[in-house]
């Protein structure tokens, strides 16, 4: 529940992407937000108010002259009580009217009367987006402090391809969560490793660790939402990078080591979440090993560099954070690892508590002692870890 108690007015304007706003209401509600939908007349030609009423659990505002309203100022009060007005999709027409400060329909009036921030997710045909008039309006809105989300590029409902697609509902949700996250790491450069590494035996086989990458990606997302500039060095995982995070894809521990060393000079904080293979294959075969070649092929292993320990030993080392996934004796092993790698903070978890799933249980170990966190989704734990790091680095 990352938006518990937040009051959000969701404005929906006329565009085919209005159907995606229905999913957005559901996602915002699932995170605990209190959502009031206001639609323009145009939007009601694409999706009915009934859909939004059912999903938000509240009557939808459409008409500023609605005589059923006990108090004609109710809409304005509502916009005043909101923590945020989000308009998705925002049509070119809505953006033009907002840039001009018009109040010619209910949503425009709420936007003009607001005393909270405004986030808008444009959606329109690529030529409408590229039109100098629209670009002028975008520039004016940005100058007025409006935050613009997207638009994305890709195939459009009209069949054309280009910039103007509304961001996906999950991406807009992420941006809203980021908006409400305190900027504890504003401007900090954070370098993170995540996922497993893959150590080739031959062109089709290899040795790897079981690691979904979920925890590392959650940490990257939380750091980005806390205002950090995040570079994520990622082993092979099955999902895309969190929004606003720079990702470098790697496969082996040596690749990961090289990518980290190339980036580390500008990092203020390094968080090693990756499950790096301790060993790689020394006698890697150039061609696929054949079963009928006679005998069981011997695999020789050599040790991989310890990326975290090496970063921590640098002269101008960033603040280093490690992870320790253990199957037993968590405290003893994690503390030993912290001392051996000479790092100020390590996050330990028992493998049986968190592997591959969405939830985890973390215990933080630092100079001050042991800080167990309540079992929670990885996204929540990641945010708590970032808060802990911000506390420790803030004191330096
Ligand atoms: O030594 P161990 O693998 O248990 O330590 C785990 C921590 O060290 C994690 O933070 C992991 O990302 C990091 N590590 C590393 N390079 C290695 C092995 C582990 O950065 N070769």
Boltz pocket constraint, residues with backbone or C-beta under 6 A from the ligand:
constraints:
  - pocket:
      binder: B
      contacts: [[A, 193], [A, 253], [A, 272], [A, 273], [A, 274], [A, 275], [A, 276], [A, 277], [A, 278], [A, 304], [A, 305], [A, 306], [A, 307], [A, 308], [A, 309], [A, 321], [A, 322], [A, 323], [A, 324], [A, 325], [A, 337]]
      max_distance: 6.0
